[in-house]
Amino acid sequence: MRCDDTSGALTPYFTEFVEGRRGEILDAALAVFATKGYEGGTMREIATELGVTEPALYRHYAGKEALFADLVAVAGDRIVTAAAAVIDGLDPARVRESLLGLIGARRSHTPSETGLKSVMRMLFTAAPHNDTFRQVVRAHLAAPMLERLRALVPRVDAYCGIERTPEETARSLRIFMSLLVGYVMTGMMLDVPDDDEGLVDAVMAIMGWDASDA
């Protein structure tokens, strides 16, 4: 990102944890995609935002699709890593408080609200029509989160004295994941206020965990 840019650009995100030129390129791409959209943003504009020539940018990425996919993958890995720390350390006796912490923690590990909303809107609009984006979301967000929840649910169930068949566990995981993803996405797509406690209460009720002391 150009150091002399005073145009009110998005707060740098990727350079906080991605070293070198790669982080700078991802922040420049985030700024362009957030304002121009995926279809409207160009490699030339990203290069200009970065302060380099377009050919120099192509030495790092084959094209816009590859750059956008890397942006989503890196952000996804960051979010999953933060979530995993909370999930893996979750105390079944304090599951409600831990889930609230999990939902709240996402805000400190995602790009600025404006940039994230714009990019995620683009991603979920483009993903159904783009196999590359679908694979990135599955590999860097959906699958890792599902694996963490797959280990969490039986642990909390055991504490709460709940027994489920494998089929019931699979259905519960699907509902759990749908609630989490749906909550995050509707917050970004519809600009509705957050209600973390409402979400967690819904998860607790649907999973049957609210009937215990958890």
DAZI-V483125 format. One record per residue. N is the residue number from 0. PSI is psi in radians with two decimals (NA if undefined). D_FIRST is the distance of its C-alpha to the first C-alpha in Angstrom with 1 decimal. Layout:
((N,PSI,D_FIRST) (N,PSI,D_FIRST))
This chain:
((0,2.42,0.0) (1,2.31,3.8) (2,-0.40,6.2) (3,0.20,8.8) (4,2.04,7.9) (5,0.46,11.1) (6,0.25,11.9) (7,0.54,12.4) (8,2.88,9.5) (9,2.59,10.2) (10,2.30,10.2) (11,2.41,8.0) (12,-1.00,10.7) (13,-0.59,10.6) (14,-0.20,9.1) (15,-0.41,12.3) (16,-0.08,14.5) (17,2.04,13.1) (18,2.70,13.0) (19,-2.75,11.3) (20,-0.57,9.5) (21,-0.81,10.8) (22,-0.69,9.1) (23,-0.71,5.5) (24,-0.76,7.3) (25,-0.67,9.1) (26,-0.68,6.7) (27,-0.74,5.7) (28,-0.71,9.5) (29,-0.76,10.4) (30,-0.74,9.2) (31,-0.83,11.1) (32,-0.59,14.0) (33,-0.51,14.5) (34,-0.57,15.1) (35,-0.25,16.7) (36,2.87,18.3) (37,-0.80,18.6) (38,-0.64,21.1) (39,-0.54,19.5) (40,2.53,15.9) (41,2.80,15.8) (42,-0.58,14.2) (43,-0.74,14.0) (44,-0.63,12.0) (45,-0.72,9.5) (46,-0.73,9.5) (47,-0.76,9.3) (48,-0.62,6.3) (49,-0.45,4.7) (50,0.51,7.1) (51,3.06,9.8) (52,2.78,13.2) (53,-0.76,14.4) (54,-0.61,16.8) (55,-0.66,14.3) (56,-0.66,12.7) (57,-0.26,16.3) (58,-0.31,17.0) (59,-0.60,15.2) (60,2.46,16.4) (61,-0.44,19.7) (62,-3.05,18.6) (63,-0.69,17.3) (64,-0.78,19.9) (65,-0.66,19.0) (66,-0.78,15.3) (67,-0.69,16.4) (68,-0.69,19.1) (69,-0.67,17.0) (70,-0.83,14.8) (71,-0.71,18.2) (72,-0.79,19.8) (73,-0.76,17.4) (74,-0.70,17.4) (75,-0.78,21.2) (76,-0.69,21.8) (77,-0.79,20.2) (78,-0.77,22.4) (79,-0.69,25.5) (80,-0.77,25.2) (81,-0.74,25.2) (82,-0.67,28.0) (83,-0.66,30.0) (84,-0.67,30.3) (85,-0.80,31.9) (86,-0.80,34.1) (87,-0.53,35.3) (88,0.17,36.3) (89,2.29,37.8) (90,2.02,41.3) (91,-0.45,43.6) (92,-0.25,45.5) (93,0.73,42.4) (94,-0.67,40.9) (95,-0.83,40.3) (96,-0.66,38.4) (97,-0.71,36.4) (98,-0.66,35.5) (99,-0.69,34.3) (100,-0.66,32.1) (101,-0.81,30.7) (102,-0.73,29.9) (103,-0.56,28.4) (104,-0.44,26.3) (105,-0.48,24.2) (106,-0.46,22.5) (107,0.00,20.9) (108,0.33,19.6) (109,2.77,18.1) (110,2.95,14.9) (111,2.62,15.3) (112,-0.78,18.5) (113,-0.83,17.3) (114,-0.76,14.8) (115,-0.81,17.3) (116,-0.78,20.2) (117,-0.81,18.7) (118,-0.76,17.7) (119,-0.61,21.0) (120,-0.77,23.0) (121,-0.77,21.7) (122,-0.85,22.4) (123,-0.23,25.9) (124,-0.69,26.7) (125,-0.56,25.7) (126,-0.75,26.9) (127,-0.35,30.7) (128,0.08,30.4) (129,1.94,28.1) (130,-0.59,29.5) (131,-0.82,26.3) (132,-0.66,24.7) (133,-0.76,28.1) (134,-0.66,28.2) (135,-0.81,24.7) (136,-0.75,25.7) (137,-0.78,29.1) (138,-0.61,28.0) (139,-0.16,25.1) (140,-1.10,26.3) (141,-0.94,29.9) (142,-0.82,31.7) (143,-0.69,30.4) (144,-0.69,31.0) (145,-0.69,34.4) (146,-0.71,35.4) (147,-0.75,34.7) (148,-0.57,36.7) (149,-0.56,39.4) (150,-0.53,40.0) (151,-0.80,39.7) (152,-0.85,42.2) (153,-0.55,45.3) (154,-0.79,44.6) (155,-0.67,44.7) (156,-0.77,47.5) (157,-0.71,49.6) (158,-0.67,49.2) (159,-0.08,50.2) (160,0.49,53.1) (161,2.30,51.8) (162,2.29,52.8) (163,2.61,51.3) (164,2.85,52.1) (165,-0.65,49.4) (166,-0.72,49.3) (167,-0.66,48.9) (168,-0.73,46.1) (169,-0.74,44.3) (170,-0.72,44.7) (171,-0.73,43.7) (172,-0.73,40.5) (173,-0.75,39.7) (174,-0.77,40.4) (175,-0.89,38.3) (176,-0.71,35.3) (177,-0.70,35.8) (178,-0.80,35.9) (179,-0.88,32.7) (180,-0.76,30.7) (181,-0.69,32.5) (182,-0.83,31.7) (183,-0.77,28.0) (184,-0.72,27.8) (185,-0.56,30.1) (186,-0.62,28.2) (187,-0.70,25.1) (188,-0.61,26.9) (189,-0.06,29.5) (190,0.72,27.8) (191,2.65,30.9) (192,2.61,31.1) (193,2.57,30.9) (194,1.24,34.3) (195,-0.73,33.8) (196,-0.66,37.4) (197,-0.73,38.7) (198,-0.86,36.9) (199,-0.68,38.1) (200,-0.69,41.6) (201,-0.76,41.6) (202,-0.81,40.6) (203,-0.72,43.2) (204,-0.81,45.9) (205,-0.64,45.2) (206,-0.20,45.1) (207,0.21,48.3) (208,-0.27,46.8) (209,-0.17,47.6) (210,-0.08,51.3) (211,-3.01,50.9) (212,0.12,50.0) (213,NA,46.4))
